Amino acid sequence: MYSSHHPQLLTPDQLIHKYSQLENVGWNASKIGTFFSAGLLLGKRTPVRAYIQESSFKELVEYYNKVLMKCSIDLESKKHLDHLSAEELLVKHPDVITVLHWNASKIGIFFNSGLLRGYRNGESRALIQELSFEELIRYANRVNRNRNVDL
């Protein structure tokens, strides 16, 4: 048993096996690895693999559930919010490129994984609520405070 000073570390494969219900929403070991490399999860990396703090993973699942709840509220209220493509978000928020090492591909993965709110237009292009993107940046900042990474 681990104490609070020694958090349980699991590989992305172990996490997806333990929390297999997340496969139903499209999460897999590869996406969990992407979340880790994007600063959304705490843990450590060895030359061979990533080890993720289970408590950090649970917090990300809670964040996902909050985003899911907000999506329902947004649909019900039909609020008009600014929606931008991943590329447009990177232009407006260039620090995420240098500080968090996010790119359009990672933002697409976040969107497809339910961590960002938005919709697909007629061309199947993801248009993301800028407010949702800013919330994810704040989340990443909270996760990374111990690493002195903040936008």
DRENTORKOL-3810 file (N, C-alpha, C; in nm, 4 decimals):
REM DRENTORKOL-3810
@n.u->0.0835; n.v->-0.1184; n.w->0.0000; ca.u->0.0000; ca.v->0.0000; ca.w->0.0000; c.u->0.0874; c.v->0.1239; c.w->0.0000
@n.u->0.0494; n.v->0.2238; n.w->-0.0768; ca.u->0.1272; ca.v->0.3459; ca.w->-0.0904; c.u->0.0738; c.v->0.4522; c.w->0.0043
@n.u->0.1657; n.v->0.5288; n.w->0.0596; ca.u->0.1229; ca.v->0.6417; ca.w->0.1413; c.u->0.1054; c.v->0.7625; c.w->0.0513
@n.u->0.0599; n.v->0.8730; n.w->0.1095; ca.u->0.0408; ca.v->0.9943; ca.w->0.0301; c.u->0.1744; c.v->1.0461; c.w->-0.0213
@n.u->0.2853; n.v->1.0062; n.w->0.0445; ca.u->0.4171; ca.v->1.0501; ca.w->0.0004; c.u->0.4680; c.v->0.9662; c.w->-0.1162
@n.u->0.4085; n.v->0.8515; n.w->-0.1390; ca.u->0.4484; ca.v->0.7629; ca.w->-0.2469; c.u->0.3253; c.v->0.7260; c.w->-0.3287
@n.u->0.2864; n.v->0.8125; n.w->-0.4198; ca.u->0.1649; ca.v->0.7849; ca.w->-0.4975; c.u->0.1825; c.v->0.6616; c.w->-0.5854
@n.u->0.0724; n.v->0.5934; n.w->-0.6073; ca.u->0.0763; ca.v->0.4760; ca.w->-0.6920; c.u->0.0996; c.v->0.5182; c.w->-0.8361
@n.u->0.1998; n.v->0.4583; n.w->-0.8978; ca.u->0.2341; ca.v->0.4867; ca.w->-1.0362; c.u->0.1949; c.v->0.3684; c.w->-1.1229
@n.u->0.1230; n.v->0.3964; n.w->-1.2307; ca.u->0.0789; ca.v->0.2923; ca.w->-1.3230; c.u->0.1139; c.v->0.3331; c.w->-1.4656
@n.u->0.1360; n.v->0.2355; n.w->-1.5499; ca.u->0.1591; ca.v->0.2640; ca.w->-1.6910; c.u->0.0251; c.v->0.2964; c.w->-1.7565
@n.u->0.0260; n.v->0.3601; n.w->-1.8723; ca.u->-0.1002; ca.v->0.3839; ca.w->-1.9434; c.u->-0.1779; c.v->0.2546; c.w->-1.9690
@n.u->-0.1088; n.v->0.1458; n.w->-2.0020; ca.u->-0.1772; ca.v->0.0171; ca.w->-2.0222; c.u->-0.2454; c.v->-0.0307; c.w->-1.8946
@n.u->-0.1783; n.v->-0.0167; n.w->-1.7815; ca.u->-0.2378; ca.v->-0.0579; ca.w->-1.6543; c.u->-0.3592; c.v->0.0284; c.w->-1.6198
@n.u->-0.3490; n.v->0.1581; n.w->-1.6471; ca.u->-0.4608; ca.v->0.2476; ca.w->-1.6177; c.u->-0.5834; c.v->0.2130; c.w->-1.7022
@n.u->-0.5635; n.v->0.1907; n.w->-1.8315; ca.u->-0.6787; ca.v->0.1619; ca.w->-1.9175; c.u->-0.7361; c.v->0.0242; c.w->-1.8841
@n.u->-0.6521; n.v->-0.0659; n.w->-1.8379; ca.u->-0.7030; ca.v->-0.1965; ca.w->-1.7950; c.u->-0.7857; c.v->-0.1815; c.w->-1.6666
@n.u->-0.7359; n.v->-0.1001; n.w->-1.5732; ca.u->-0.8048; ca.v->-0.0817; ca.w->-1.4452; c.u->-0.9330; c.v->-0.0006; c.w->-1.4621
@n.u->-0.9318; n.v->0.0963; n.w->-1.5533; ca.u->-1.0470; ca.v->0.1832; ca.w->-1.5772; c.u->-1.1004; c.v->0.1579; c.w->-1.7182
@n.u->-1.1322; n.v->0.0338; n.w->-1.7462; ca.u->-1.1697; ca.v->-0.0086; ca.w->-1.8819; c.u->-1.2971; c.v->0.0592; c.w->-1.9330
@n.u->-1.3809; n.v->0.1111; n.w->-1.8429; ca.u->-1.5021; ca.v->0.1803; ca.w->-1.8875; c.u->-1.4687; c.v->0.3013; c.w->-1.9735
@n.u->-1.3477; n.v->0.3553; n.w->-1.9602; ca.u->-1.3092; ca.v->0.4718; ca.w->-2.0397; c.u->-1.2845; c.v->0.4364; c.w->-2.1861
@n.u->-1.2647; n.v->0.3099; n.w->-2.2144; ca.u->-1.2515; ca.v->0.2679; ca.w->-2.3542; c.u->-1.3814; c.v->0.2956; c.w->-2.4293
@n.u->-1.4935; n.v->0.2950; n.w->-2.3576; ca.u->-1.6236; ca.v->0.3224; ca.w->-2.4200; c.u->-1.6342; c.v->0.4658; c.w->-2.4715
@n.u->-1.5525; n.v->0.5569; n.w->-2.4178; ca.u->-1.5540; ca.v->0.6954; ca.w->-2.4653; c.u->-1.4312; c.v->0.7256; c.w->-2.5507
@n.u->-1.3592; n.v->0.6215; n.w->-2.5909; ca.u->-1.2480; ca.v->0.6375; ca.w->-2.6835; c.u->-1.1109; c.v->0.6570; c.w->-2.6217
@n.u->-1.1009; n.v->0.6444; n.w->-2.4903; ca.u->-0.9696; ca.v->0.6566; ca.w->-2.4283; c.u->-0.8963; c.v->0.5241; c.w->-2.4434
@n.u->-0.7666; n.v->0.5308; n.w->-2.4667; ca.u->-0.6828; ca.v->0.4122; ca.w->-2.4736; c.u->-0.5455; c.v->0.4474; c.w->-2.4172
@n.u->-0.4574; n.v->0.3494; n.w->-2.4123; ca.u->-0.3251; ca.v->0.3718; ca.w->-2.3533; c.u->-0.2481; c.v->0.4802; c.w->-2.4288
@n.u->-0.2630; n.v->0.4842; n.w->-2.5589; ca.u->-0.1932; ca.v->0.5851; ca.w->-2.6390; c.u->-0.2406; c.v->0.7262; c.w->-2.6030
@n.u->-0.3711; n.v->0.7451; n.w->-2.5900; ca.u->-0.4241; ca.v->0.8767; ca.w->-2.5523; c.u->-0.3786; c.v->0.9149; c.w->-2.4119
@n.u->-0.3755; n.v->0.8188; n.w->-2.3214; ca.u->-0.3294; ca.v->0.8480; ca.w->-2.1857; c.u->-0.1835; c.v->0.8931; c.w->-2.1899
@n.u->-0.1043; n.v->0.8296; n.w->-2.2736; ca.u->0.0344; ca.v->0.8732; ca.w->-2.2922; c.u->0.0420; c.v->1.0152; c.w->-2.3461
@n.u->-0.0471; n.v->1.0483; n.w->-2.4384; ca.u->-0.0527; ca.v->1.1846; ca.w->-2.4927; c.u->-0.0926; c.v->1.2833; c.w->-2.3842
@n.u->-0.1903; n.v->1.2484; n.w->-2.3026; ca.u->-0.2318; ca.v->1.3352; ca.w->-2.1924; c.u->-0.1126; c.v->1.3618; c.w->-2.0990
@n.u->-0.0351; n.v->1.2565; n.w->-2.0729; ca.u->0.0814; ca.v->1.2700; ca.w->-1.9852; c.u->0.1852; c.v->1.3631; c.w->-2.0484
@n.u->0.2162; n.v->1.3402; n.w->-2.1746; ca.u->0.3188; ca.v->1.4235; ca.w->-2.2400; c.u->0.2719; c.v->1.5675; c.w->-2.2573
@n.u->0.1408; n.v->1.5907; n.w->-2.2558; ca.u->0.0861; ca.v->1.7255; ca.w->-2.2706; c.u->0.0710; c.v->1.7972; c.w->-2.1365
@n.u->0.1142; n.v->1.7347; n.w->-2.0282; ca.u->0.1094; ca.v->1.8001; ca.w->-1.8982; c.u->-0.0236; c.v->1.7917; c.w->-1.8266
@n.u->-0.1100; n.v->1.6995; n.w->-1.8688; ca.u->-0.2398; ca.v->1.6854; ca.w->-1.8034; c.u->-0.2378; c.v->1.5802; c.w->-1.6927
@n.u->-0.1279; n.v->1.5071; n.w->-1.6819; ca.u->-0.1143; ca.v->1.4029; ca.w->-1.5807; c.u->0.0235; c.v->1.4138; c.w->-1.5162
@n.u->0.0307; n.v->1.3761; n.w->-1.3896; ca.u->0.1578; ca.v->1.3730; ca.w->-1.3187; c.u->0.2145; c.v->1.2316; c.w->-1.3193
@n.u->0.3433; n.v->1.2223; n.w->-1.3069; ca.u->0.4086; ca.v->1.0934; ca.w->-1.3023; c.u->0.5547; c.v->1.1091; c.w->-1.3352
@n.u->0.6134; n.v->1.0027; n.w->-1.3850; ca.u->0.7534; ca.v->1.0099; ca.w->-1.4251; c.u->0.7719; c.v->0.9295; c.w->-1.5526
@n.u->0.8743; n.v->0.9659; n.w->-1.6259; ca.u->0.9044; ca.v->0.8976; ca.w->-1.7518; c.u->1.0413; c.v->0.8343; c.w->-1.7387
@n.u->1.0487; n.v->0.7106; n.w->-1.7819; ca.u->1.1771; ca.v->0.6434; ca.w->-1.7936; c.u->1.2091; c.v->0.6362; c.w->-1.9428
@n.u->1.3270; n.v->0.5940; n.w->-1.9782; ca.u->1.3569; ca.v->0.5825; ca.w->-2.1220; c.u->1.2624; c.v->0.4875; c.w->-2.1952
@n.u->1.2005; n.v->0.3972; n.w->-2.1226; ca.u->1.1164; ca.v->0.2953; ca.w->-2.1864; c.u->0.9677; c.v->0.3304; c.w->-2.1826
@n.u->0.9187; n.v->0.3865; n.w->-2.0708; ca.u->0.7739; ca.v->0.4120; ca.w->-2.0591; c.u->0.7433; c.v->0.5197; c.w->-1.9573
@n.u->0.6179; n.v->0.5601; n.w->-1.9590; ca.u->0.5677; ca.v->0.6589; ca.w->-1.8637; c.u->0.4981; c.v->0.5866; c.w->-1.7495
@n.u->0.5137; n.v->0.6412; n.w->-1.6315; ca.u->0.4433; ca.v->0.5936; ca.w->-1.5131; c.u->0.3623; c.v->0.7114; c.w->-1.4599
@n.u->0.2325; n.v->0.6917; n.w->-1.4487; ca.u->0.1405; ca.v->0.8002; ca.w->-1.4174; c.u->0.0823; c.v->0.7812; c.w->-1.2782
@n.u->0.0738; n.v->0.8921; n.w->-1.2038; ca.u->0.0128; ca.v->0.8864; ca.w->-1.0712; c.u->-0.1357; c.v->0.8578; c.w->-1.0883
@n.u->-0.1813; n.v->0.7526; n.w->-1.0249; ca.u->-0.3217; ca.v->0.7159; ca.w->-1.0370; c.u->-0.4131; c.v->0.8277; c.w->-0.9890
@n.u->-0.3740; n.v->0.8977; n.w->-0.8827; ca.u->-0.4579; ca.v->1.0070; ca.w->-0.8324; c.u->-0.4701; c.v->1.1183; c.w->-0.9363
@n.u->-0.3646; n.v->1.1441; n.w->-1.0098; ca.u->-0.3673; ca.v->1.2443; ca.w->-1.1156; c.u->-0.4615; c.v->1.2009; c.w->-1.2280
@n.u->-0.4593; n.v->1.0722; n.w->-1.2590; ca.u->-0.5482; ca.v->1.0184; ca.w->-1.3621; c.u->-0.6941; c.v->1.0319; c.w->-1.3192
@n.u->-0.7220; n.v->1.0024; n.w->-1.1920; ca.u->-0.8588; ca.v->1.0162; ca.w->-1.1413; c.u->-0.9057; c.v->1.1611; c.w->-1.1500
@n.u->-0.8158; n.v->1.2557; n.w->-1.1235; ca.u->-0.8519; ca.v->1.3971; ca.w->-1.1343; c.u->-0.8852; c.v->1.4341; c.w->-1.2784
@n.u->-0.8110; n.v->1.3771; n.w->-1.3751; ca.u->-0.8409; ca.v->1.4045; ca.w->-1.5154; c.u->-0.9759; c.v->1.3449; c.w->-1.5538
@n.u->-1.0093; n.v->1.2288; n.w->-1.5014; ca.u->-1.1401; ca.v->1.1683; ca.w->-1.5280; c.u->-1.2502; c.v->1.2576; c.w->-1.4701
@n.u->-1.2276; n.v->1.3132; n.w->-1.3510; ca.u->-1.3246; ca.v->1.4070; ca.w->-1.2927; c.u->-1.3399; c.v->1.5300; c.w->-1.3817
@n.u->-1.2288; n.v->1.5798; n.w->-1.4340; ca.u->-1.2335; ca.v->1.6950; ca.w->-1.5243; c.u->-1.3149; c.v->1.6594; c.w->-1.6486
@n.u->-1.2903; n.v->1.5420; n.w->-1.7055; ca.u->-1.3665; ca.v->1.4950; ca.w->-1.8220; c.u->-1.5166; c.v->1.4952; c.w->-1.7910
@n.u->-1.5538; n.v->1.4446; n.w->-1.6730; ca.u->-1.6959; ca.v->1.4401; ca.w->-1.6348; c.u->-1.7558; c.v->1.5802; c.w->-1.6232
@n.u->-1.6769; n.v->1.6763; n.w->-1.5738; ca.u->-1.7248; ca.v->1.8147; ca.w->-1.5656; c.u->-1.7448; c.v->1.8724; c.w->-1.7049
@n.u->-1.6530; n.v->1.8438; n.w->-1.7967; ca.u->-1.6667; ca.v->1.8916; ca.w->-1.9343; c.u->-1.7920; c.v->1.8318; c.w->-1.9968
@n.u->-1.8142; n.v->1.7041; n.w->-1.9734; ca.u->-1.9319; ca.v->1.6358; ca.w->-2.0263; c.u->-2.0594; c.v->1.7007; c.w->-1.9745
@n.u->-2.0623; n.v->1.7347; n.w->-1.8473; ca.u->-2.1783; ca.v->1.8008; ca.w->-1.7878; c.u->-2.1991; c.v->1.9383; c.w->-1.8501
@n.u->-2.0906; n.v->2.0132; n.w->-1.8695; ca.u->-2.1023; ca.v->2.1457; ca.w->-1.9298; c.u->-2.1502; c.v->2.1366; c.w->-2.0738
@n.u->-2.1129; n.v->2.0308; n.w->-2.1444; ca.u->-2.1597; ca.v->2.0132; ca.w->-2.2826; c.u->-2.3118; c.v->2.0026; c.w->-2.2842
@n.u->-2.3692; n.v->1.9295; n.w->-2.1909; ca.u->-2.5148; ca.v->1.9171; ca.w->-2.1853; c.u->-2.5792; c.v->2.0517; c.w->-2.1557
@n.u->-2.5202; n.v->2.1269; n.w->-2.0644; ca.u->-2.5745; ca.v->2.2578; ca.w->-2.0302; c.u->-2.5647; c.v->2.3501; c.w->-2.1511
@n.u->-2.4520; n.v->2.3479; n.w->-2.2209; ca.u->-2.4342; ca.v->2.4323; ca.w->-2.3395; c.u->-2.5400; c.v->2.4007; c.w->-2.4442
@n.u->-2.5670; n.v->2.2714; n.w->-2.4643; ca.u->-2.6660; ca.v->2.2326; ca.w->-2.5645; c.u->-2.8053; c.v->2.2804; c.w->-2.5251
@n.u->-2.8359; n.v->2.2691; n.w->-2.3962; ca.u->-2.9675; ca.v->2.3101; ca.w->-2.3494; c.u->-2.9864; c.v->2.4607; c.w->-2.3593
@n.u->-2.8857; n.v->2.5374; n.w->-2.3218; ca.u->-2.9011; ca.v->2.6826; ca.w->-2.3215; c.u->-2.8717; c.v->2.7441; c.w->-2.4576
@n.u->-2.8075; n.v->2.6688; n.w->-2.5449; ca.u->-2.7723; ca.v->2.7156; ca.w->-2.6800; c.u->-2.6991; c.v->2.8493; c.w->-2.6746
@n.u->-2.6041; n.v->2.8590; n.w->-2.5824; ca.u->-2.5241; ca.v->2.9808; ca.w->-2.5713; c.u->-2.4388; c.v->2.9958; c.w->-2.6964
@n.u->-2.4234; n.v->3.1192; n.w->-2.7388; ca.u->-2.3371; ca.v->3.1464; ca.w->-2.8522; c.u->-2.1990; c.v->3.1824; c.w->-2.7969
@n.u->-2.1043; n.v->3.0936; n.w->-2.8164; ca.u->-1.9685; ca.v->3.1165; ca.w->-2.7700; c.u->-1.8742; c.v->3.1092; c.w->-2.8890
@n.u->-1.7581; n.v->3.1701; n.w->-2.8737; ca.u->-1.6596; ca.v->3.1666; ca.w->-2.9806; c.u->-1.6050; c.v->3.0253; c.w->-2.9987
@n.u->-1.6088; n.v->2.9784; n.w->-3.1233; ca.u->-1.5549; ca.v->2.8482; ca.w->-3.1592; c.u->-1.4429; c.v->2.8690; c.w->-3.2604
@n.u->-1.3294; n.v->2.8066; n.w->-3.2342; ca.u->-1.2132; ca.v->2.8224; ca.w->-3.3200; c.u->-1.1549; c.v->2.6851; c.w->-3.3535
@n.u->-1.0830; n.v->2.6796; n.w->-3.4642; ca.u->-1.0127; ca.v->2.5567; ca.w->-3.4999; c.u->-0.8898; c.v->2.5435; c.w->-3.4098
@n.u->-0.8292; n.v->2.4268; n.w->-3.4086; ca.u->-0.7083; ca.v->2.4053; ca.w->-3.3284; c.u->-0.5983; c.v->2.5029; c.w->-3.3706
@n.u->-0.5832; n.v->2.5227; n.w->-3.4994; ca.u->-0.4804; ca.v->2.6132; ca.w->-3.5496; c.u->-0.5056; c.v->2.7572; c.w->-3.5033
@n.u->-0.6312; n.v->2.7990; n.w->-3.5063; ca.u->-0.6657; ca.v->2.9336; ca.w->-3.4621; c.u->-0.6410; c.v->2.9498; c.w->-3.3117
@n.u->-0.6693; n.v->2.8456; n.w->-3.2351; ca.u->-0.6439; ca.v->2.8507; ca.w->-3.0910; c.u->-0.4944; c.v->2.8659; c.w->-3.0641
@n.u->-0.4121; n.v->2.7962; n.w->-3.1413; ca.u->-0.2672; ca.v->2.8062; ca.w->-3.1228; c.u->-0.2153; c.v->2.9458; c.w->-3.1572
@n.u->-0.2756; n.v->3.0093; n.w->-3.2569; ca.u->-0.2358; ca.v->3.1457; ca.w->-3.2928; c.u->-0.2726; c.v->3.2417; c.w->-3.1789
@n.u->-0.3922; n.v->3.2242; n.w->-3.1205; ca.u->-0.4376; ca.v->3.3128; ca.w->-3.0123; c.u->-0.3675; c.v->3.2841; c.w->-2.8797
@n.u->-0.3207; n.v->3.1606; n.w->-2.8637; ca.u->-0.2575; ca.v->3.1188; ca.w->-2.7371; c.u->-0.1227; c.v->3.0533; c.w->-2.7675
@n.u->-0.0259; n.v->3.1285; n.w->-2.8204; ca.u->0.1013; ca.v->3.0684; ca.w->-2.8644; c.u->0.1852; c.v->3.0088; c.w->-2.7516
@n.u->0.1629; n.v->3.0522; n.w->-2.6281; ca.u->0.2420; ca.v->2.9980; ca.w->-2.5172; c.u->0.2196; c.v->2.8490; c.w->-2.4969
@n.u->0.1035; n.v->2.7965; n.w->-2.5358; ca.u->0.0807; ca.v->2.6531; ca.w->-2.5162; c.u->0.1760; c.v->2.5710; c.w->-2.6031
@n.u->0.2228; n.v->2.6298; n.w->-2.7120; ca.u->0.3172; ca.v->2.5593; ca.w->-2.7994; c.u->0.4518; c.v->2.5454; c.w->-2.7292
@n.u->0.5007; n.v->2.6554; n.w->-2.6742; ca.u->0.6345; ca.v->2.6541; ca.w->-2.6147; c.u->0.6372; c.v->2.6009; c.w->-2.4719
@n.u->0.5333; n.v->2.6297; n.w->-2.3942; ca.u->0.5353; ca.v->2.5907; ca.w->-2.2533; c.u->0.4810; c.v->2.4495; c.w->-2.2327
@n.u->0.3663; n.v->2.4201; n.w->-2.2923; ca.u->0.3036; ca.v->2.2888; ca.w->-2.2723; c.u->0.3319; c.v->2.1913; c.w->-2.3863
@n.u->0.3918; n.v->2.2410; n.w->-2.4927; ca.u->0.4254; ca.v->2.1576; ca.w->-2.6097; c.u->0.3013; c.v->2.0989; c.w->-2.6759
@n.u->0.1942; n.v->2.1793; n.w->-2.6786; ca.u->0.0728; ca.v->2.1383; ca.w->-2.7469; c.u->0.0839; c.v->2.1762; c.w->-2.8936
@n.u->0.0200; n.v->2.0973; n.w->-2.9774; ca.u->0.0104; ca.v->2.1269; ca.w->-3.1199; c.u->-0.1323; c.v->2.0952; c.w->-3.1635
@n.u->-0.1620; n.v->2.1201; n.w->-3.2898; ca.u->-0.2986; ca.v->2.0988; ca.w->-3.3393; c.u->-0.3412; c.v->1.9531; c.w->-3.3238
@n.u->-0.2492; n.v->1.8623; n.w->-3.3441; ca.u->-0.2817; ca.v->1.7200; ca.w->-3.3310; c.u->-0.3232; c.v->1.6853; c.w->-3.1878
@n.u->-0.2468; n.v->1.7336; n.w->-3.0890; ca.u->-0.2819; ca.v->1.7074; ca.w->-2.9488; c.u->-0.4167; c.v->1.7704; c.w->-2.9138
@n.u->-0.4404; n.v->1.8917; n.w->-2.9633; ca.u->-0.5682; ca.v->1.9574; ca.w->-2.9365; c.u->-0.6816; c.v->1.8741; c.w->-2.9958
@n.u->-0.6605; n.v->1.8177; n.w->-3.1138; ca.u->-0.7602; ca.v->1.7291; ca.w->-3.1741; c.u->-0.7856; c.v->1.6067; c.w->-3.0884
@n.u->-0.6797; n.v->1.5506; n.w->-3.0317; ca.u->-0.6945; ca.v->1.4350; ca.w->-2.9428; c.u->-0.7734; c.v->1.4745; c.w->-2.8183
@n.u->-0.7432; n.v->1.5923; n.w->-2.7621; ca.u->-0.8183; ca.v->1.6396; ca.w->-2.6448; c.u->-0.9663; c.v->1.6533; c.w->-2.6793
@n.u->-0.9944; n.v->1.7102; n.w->-2.7960; ca.u->-1.1335; ca.v->1.7287; ca.w->-2.8391; c.u->-1.2027; c.v->1.5936; c.w->-2.8573
@n.u->-1.1390; n.v->1.5030; n.w->-2.9289; ca.u->-1.1978; ca.v->1.3711; ca.w->-2.9538; c.u->-1.2127; c.v->1.2887; c.w->-2.8268
@n.u->-1.1350; n.v->1.3217; n.w->-2.7244; ca.u->-1.1403; ca.v->1.2492; ca.w->-2.5971; c.u->-1.2380; c.v->1.3117; c.w->-2.4988
@n.u->-1.3033; n.v->1.4201; n.w->-2.5387; ca.u->-1.4038; ca.v->1.4817; ca.w->-2.4530; c.u->-1.3495; c.v->1.5811; c.w->-2.3522
@n.u->-1.2240; n.v->1.6234; n.w->-2.3676; ca.u->-1.1666; ca.v->1.7192; ca.w->-2.2738; c.u->-1.1913; c.v->1.8638; c.w->-2.3160
@n.u->-1.2434; n.v->1.8823; n.w->-2.4366; ca.u->-1.2772; ca.v->2.0147; ca.w->-2.4878; c.u->-1.4185; c.v->2.0118; c.w->-2.5430
@n.u->-1.4885; n.v->2.1243; n.w->-2.5296; ca.u->-1.6232; ca.v->2.1350; ca.w->-2.5830; c.u->-1.6198; c.v->2.2007; c.w->-2.7199
@n.u->-1.7139; n.v->2.1632; n.w->-2.8019; ca.u->-1.7237; ca.v->2.2218; ca.w->-2.9349; c.u->-1.8093; c.v->2.1327; c.w->-3.0239
@n.u->-1.7860; n.v->2.1430; n.w->-3.1531; ca.u->-1.8627; ca.v->2.0628; ca.w->-3.2477; c.u->-1.7820; c.v->2.0450; c.w->-3.3757
@n.u->-1.8289; n.v->1.9571; n.w->-3.4601; ca.u->-1.7678; ca.v->1.9383; ca.w->-3.5920; c.u->-1.8554; c.v->2.0093; c.w->-3.6933
@n.u->-1.7915; n.v->2.0846; n.w->-3.7818; ca.u->-1.8690; ca.v->2.1530; ca.w->-3.8851; c.u->-1.8981; c.v->2.0555; c.w->-3.9993
@n.u->-1.9587; n.v->2.1029; n.w->-4.1050; ca.u->-1.9961; ca.v->2.0178; ca.w->-4.2182; c.u->-1.8790; c.v->1.9488; c.w->-4.2843
@n.u->-1.7583; n.v->2.0025; n.w->-4.2675; ca.u->-1.6379; ca.v->1.9421; ca.w->-4.3257; c.u->-1.5686; c.v->1.8493; c.w->-4.2266
@n.u->-1.6361; n.v->1.8159; n.w->-4.1178; ca.u->-1.5809; ca.v->1.7332; ca.w->-4.0096; c.u->-1.4612; c.v->1.7975; c.w->-3.9414
@n.u->-1.4538; n.v->1.9274; n.w->-3.9487; ca.u->-1.3467; ca.v->2.0004; ca.w->-3.8820; c.u->-1.3924; c.v->2.0355; c.w->-3.7413
@n.u->-1.3088; n.v->2.0089; n.w->-3.6421; ca.u->-1.3426; ca.v->2.0393; ca.w->-3.5033; c.u->-1.3350; c.v->2.1895; c.w->-3.4801
@n.u->-1.4428; n.v->2.2445; n.w->-3.4276; ca.u->-1.4459; ca.v->2.3838; ca.w->-3.3844; c.u->-1.4669; c.v->2.3824; c.w->-3.2335
@n.u->-1.3717; n.v->2.4388; n.w->-3.1627; ca.u->-1.3626; ca.v->2.4248; ca.w->-3.0178; c.u->-1.3977; c.v->2.5569; c.w->-2.9510
@n.u->-1.4748; n.v->2.5475; n.w->-2.8432; ca.u->-1.5067; ca.v->2.6672; ca.w->-2.7646; c.u->-1.3770; c.v->2.7212; c.w->-2.7056
@n.u->-1.3492; n.v->2.8464; n.w->-2.7328; ca.u->-1.2267; ca.v->2.9057; ca.w->-2.6789; c.u->-1.2272; c.v->2.9007; c.w->-2.5260
@n.u->-1.3416; n.v->2.9235; n.w->-2.4651; ca.u->-1.3521; ca.v->2.9174; ca.w->-2.3195; c.u->-1.3134; c.v->2.7784; c.w->-2.2683
@n.u->-1.3552; n.v->2.6751; n.w->-2.3365; ca.u->-1.3221; ca.v->2.5380; ca.w->-2.3000; c.u->-1.1712; c.v->2.5151; c.w->-2.3090
@n.u->-1.1100; n.v->2.5684; n.w->-2.4132; ca.u->-0.9656; ca.v->2.5561; ca.w->-2.4322; c.u->-0.8908; c.v->2.6264; c.w->-2.3181
@n.u->-0.9373; n.v->2.7461; n.w->-2.2823; ca.u->-0.8754; ca.v->2.8197; ca.w->-2.1734; c.u->-0.8904; c.v->2.7464; c.w->-2.0405
@n.u->-1.0039; n.v->2.6789; n.w->-2.0213; ca.u->-1.0242; ca.v->2.5989; ca.w->-1.8998; c.u->-0.9247; c.v->2.4838; c.w->-1.8953
@n.u->-0.8981; n.v->2.4206; n.w->-2.0106; ca.u->-0.8017; ca.v->2.3099; ca.w->-2.0141; c.u->-0.6599; c.v->2.3614; c.w->-1.9883
@n.u->-0.6280; n.v->2.4799; n.w->-2.0365; ca.u->-0.4973; ca.v->2.5396; ca.w->-2.0069; c.u->-0.4845; c.v->2.5606; c.w->-1.8560
@n.u->-0.5888; n.v->2.6144; n.w->-1.7937; ca.u->-0.5857; ca.v->2.6353; ca.w->-1.6480; c.u->-0.5693; c.v->2.5022; c.w->-1.5746
@n.u->-0.6382; n.v->2.3991; n.w->-1.6239; ca.u->-0.6245; ca.v->2.2665; ca.w->-1.5635; c.u->-0.4788; c.v->2.2195; c.w->-1.5747
@n.u->-0.4205; n.v->2.2303; n.w->-1.6932; ca.u->-0.2813; ca.v->2.1892; ca.w->-1.7134; c.u->-0.1880; c.v->2.2695; c.w->-1.6229
@n.u->-0.2159; n.v->2.3980; n.w->-1.6069; ca.u->-0.1342; ca.v->2.4808; ca.w->-1.5177; c.u->-0.1408; c.v->2.4302; c.w->-1.3740
@n.u->-0.2606; n.v->2.3932; n.w->-1.3289; ca.u->-0.2739; ca.v->2.3396; ca.w->-1.1920; c.u->-0.1946; c.v->2.2105; c.w->-1.1776
@n.u->-0.2035; n.v->2.1239; n.w->-1.2772; ca.u->-0.1317; ca.v->1.9970; ca.w->-1.2720; c.u->0.0186; c.v->2.0218; c.w->-1.2671
@n.u->0.0638; n.v->2.1208; n.w->-1.3401; ca.u->0.2070; ca.v->2.1436; ca.w->-1.3562; c.u->0.2683; c.v->2.2418; c.w->-1.2576
@n.u->0.1924; n.v->2.2898; n.w->-1.1617; ca.u->0.2480; ca.v->2.3868; ca.w->-1.0666; c.u->0.3754; c.v->2.3347; c.w->-1.0005
@n.u->0.3807; n.v->2.2070; n.w->-0.9723; ca.u->0.4996; ca.v->2.1504; ca.w->-0.9093; c.u->0.6192; c.v->2.1506; c.w->-1.0042
@n.u->0.5935; n.v->2.1635; n.w->-1.1313; ca.u->0.7001; ca.v->2.1656; ca.w->-1.2308; c.u->0.7363; c.v->2.3081; c.w->-1.2702
@n.u->0.6756; n.v->2.4069; n.w->-1.2042; ca.u->0.6994; ca.v->2.5481; ca.w->-1.2337; c.u->0.6702; c.v->2.5816; c.w->-1.3801
@n.u->0.5636; n.v->2.5234; n.w->-1.4332; ca.u->0.5209; ca.v->2.5525; ca.w->-1.5690; c.u->0.3853; c.v->2.6209; c.w->-1.5586
@n.u->0.3775; n.v->2.7441; n.w->-1.6066; ca.u->0.2510; ca.v->2.8176; ca.w->-1.5996; c.u->0.2456; c.v->2.9154; c.w->-1.7149
@n.u->0.1274; n.v->2.9345; n.w->-1.7697; ca.u->0.1082; ca.v->3.0310; ca.w->-1.8782; c.u->0.0553; c.v->3.1610; c.w->-1.8227
END
